Amino acid sequence: MAVKRRALAAGIAGLFGSLTAGRVAAAETAATPPMRLDQLTLVNLSHVNDPATTNVFPGDPAFTLETIATIPNDGYYLQFVREGEHTGTHWGAPGHFNTGEPLADQMEPGDLFLPAVKIDVRDKCRNNPDYAVTIDDIKAWERCYGRIPNQSMVIIWTGWESKWGTPAFPNQDADGVLHQPGFAIPTVRWLIDTGRIGRRGGTGTDTFSPDVGTDETYTVSKLVYQRHRISLEILANLKALPATGAWILAGGPINRNGAGSTATIFGVIPPGVQAG
């Protein structure tokens, strides 16, 4: 009986301790003010669209701006914009590459607001414009920063943004073939199969596409653009985006049956998260 009493007493003490800890935690939570939205840091991850500098994917329509109203003549200022939906920095909807998948007006707001990780592969791409990011590259990043959360936006920082506005950005050879880094096909399959980009996630890059430029089958794009996954392309200012801990918010006009949208894409950085 003494053993049973001691066990019962220990059990009651444990339960009391748990309840007390719960009350303390609840009190601490109640005493902690919610994070103010003005404590968030926003970074612009988009290039400025300028006909003088905007590189257009080969075969896409030219990008033009025409002033059609001025304040002296009309009382207001207005430009006429002609561009493809994927001119400059943009996001792509699943239906961009896959028949029957959602188009821009069928996406949900949450599809465009995602936790983001940035994987710095600039050293690998510096002397190899056809570099394909490997599973080992991702695992090496995870050894430093932890597992990529499910349904994330996985962004590769290739260094290509520094070439923007020059012929070095498309980097076409004499046959017109693009030479830009991207994701290896097995890497994207692995990101999908393990849930890291899940149903609602995606890939991002500072190049034209998540595909290696020489792959004209667009296999990586066809894999990424399924379900509610998106692709962020021609990103800028990636130095300001932390390796982990930030979110991305993709804006832009929502066109009926749109393949995506030209966009201002923001990195949303919570307090205490450092860029790098």
N, C-alpha and C positions, 0 to 999 in steps of 0.2 A: 504493500500500500504506500509505503514511503517513497518508493520509486515512482509510482503513478502520480503521487502528489507533486513530487519534484518536476516530473514531466509536464503536468498540468500547469504548474506555476510558470515554468519556462515558456510554455505555449502562450499563456496569457500575457506574460511580459513581452514576448515577441510581437503579439498582436497589438498591444498598447504602443510599443515602440513604432510599429508601422503606421498606426493611426496618427501618432504624434508627428512622425516625420511627414506624413501627408498633409497635416494641418499646417506645419511650418512651411512646406513647399508651396501650399496654396496661398499662405499669407505673404510669402516672399513674392509670388507671382502677382498677387493683387497690389503689392506695394511698388512693383516695378512698372513705371509708366510705359505705355506702348511707344514703339519707335515712331518718331515723327517723320513724315514723308520728306520734309525738307532736309533731313539728314542723309538722304540718299545722294550719291554722286552719279551724275549722268555723263557718259562720254559718247560722243558722236562717232559712229563706226562707218560713216558714209562719205564717199567722195562728193564733191560739188560737181553737178552736171554742167559742163561747159563745152560747147561745140568745138572750141579750140583745143581741148585736151582730152575729151572723153573717147576712150578706145571702145569701138563697137565690135561685137563678135562678128567674124566674117559671115556675110550673107544677111545680117540684120539690117533693117532700114537705117539710113543716116539719121543722126540726131541734129535737129535744127531748132533754133529759137528765133522768132521774128517778132519785133515790136509792132503791135497793131493799134496801140493807143498810147498817147502821151498826155501828161498833165497840161501843157500849154495848149494843145489842140482839142483835147477831149475831156479834160477835167479829171482824168485818172490815167494810171499807167497799167498796161497789160501786154503780156507776150503770148504768142501762139506757139505751142510746144508740139513738135512732131518727134516721136520716138517709139521704139518697141517697148513692150512691157518689161523687158529685161535689160534696158539700157542703164549703164552705170551700176552703182550699188543697188541690189534688188533682192527680193526673196521669190522663190518659185513654189508654186502649189503642186500637189501630187499629180494633178491632171496635166501638168506640163509635159510629162513623158509617158503617162499611163492612162489609156482610155478607160473611162468609168470611175477614175479616182477623183476626189474632190477638187474643184476649181476655186479660185480666190473667193468668190461670193458664197461658197459652201463651207468655208472654214469657220472655226469658232475662235473667239478672241484668245482663248487659252492656247491655241495652236501657235500663236505668234508671240507668246511670252514664256520663255523657257530658261531653266538653269543652264548656265554655259560653262564650258571648260575650254581653255586655250592651250594647244599643244605646239610648242615652239620647235619647228623642224627647219629653221633657217639654215643651220649648218649643213644639213643633209641636202638641201636644195641649192646651196650657193654655187656648187660646181656641177650640179646635175639637174638641169631643167626638166628632166623626165622622171624625177624621183617620185616613187609611189610609197606613201606612208604605210608602214607595216603594223601588224599586230604587236610585234616586239616594241615598236616605237610607243604604242599606246600603253603597253604594260610597263615600260620604263618610266613613263610619265606617272602612272598609278603608284609605282614604288615611292615616288616623291610626294605625291599629293593625295593618295587614297583612291579608292574605286570611283569611277565616274558614276554619278547618280543615274538611275534609270530615267529614260525619256529626256535626255539632255540634248543640248545643242553642242556638238563636238566640233570645235573650230581649229583648223590648222593654220598656223602663222608661218607662211613660206618665205616671207620677205618680198613677195611680188608686188605689194602695194607701192614700193618705192619706185617701180618702173612705170607707174601710171602716167598716161599722157605721152608716152613715147612708143616707138616701134618695138622696143624691148618687152613691152607688156604682152602683146599677142605672141611675139617671138616666133614668127612664121619662118619656115625654111624656104628654099627655092621652089619647092613643090606646093607651098601654101599650107603645110602641116604645122599645127600649133605645137609649141614645146613649152608646156607649163606643168608644174608638179600637181599631184592630186592624191587621192586615196587609192590604195591597191584594192582590187575587187575582194579578196579574202578578208581584208580588214573591215570593209563595210558589212559583209555577211556576218562577221563575228560581232560587230557592234549591234547589229539587228538581233541576232540569235541570242545574245546574252542580255538583251533588254536595255543596253546602255543608250540606244536611241529609240528603243521601244516603239509604241504606236504613235506617240506624239513627241517627236524629238527631231533630230536632223543633223546635217553637217554644214559647216561654214568654211569659207576660204577667202583669201585675198586675190584669187585668180578668177578666171571666167567661170570655172566649173569645178565640182568635186572630182571629176574624171581627170586622169592624166591626159594632157593635151593630145598626145598621139593616139589615144583610144577613140576612134571615131564611131564605135558602137554605143557609146554612152551607157555602158553597162552599170557603172556606179550610180549614175543619175537615175536609171530605171529602178535600181534597188532602193535608193534613198527615197525617191518620190513615190511612196506607197502609203496606204492608210492616211494618216494625218501628218506625216513627216514633211518637213520643208527643207529647202536648201538656201543658205545665205551666201551670196556670191559678190565678188569684187568689194570685199570689206576694206576699210581703211582704219588708220590710227589704232592698230591692234596692240601697240606698245602700251596703251593706256588701259587695256583690258586685263584683269587679273587672270592668273592661270586657273583659278577656281574660286568659287564663292560669289560670282556675279550672275546676273540674269541678262538676257537679251530681250528687247522689245522691238518688233519689226512693224513699222508703220507703212503708210502709202495708200494711194487710192485703191478702192475695191471695185474693179470692173466686173460687169456681168460676164460670166464665163471666162474670167481672167486666168491667164497662165501664171499669175503671180503679180508682182507690182514693183515698179521703181520705188525706192524706199529710203526713208531716213531710219536707220537702224541704231538704236541706243543700247549701250551697255549700262545696266542698272547695278550700281555697286553699293552694297550695304555699308554702314559704318564699321570701321575696323578692318575692312578687307583692303589689302594693298595691291596696287597694280604691279605687274612684273611677270 
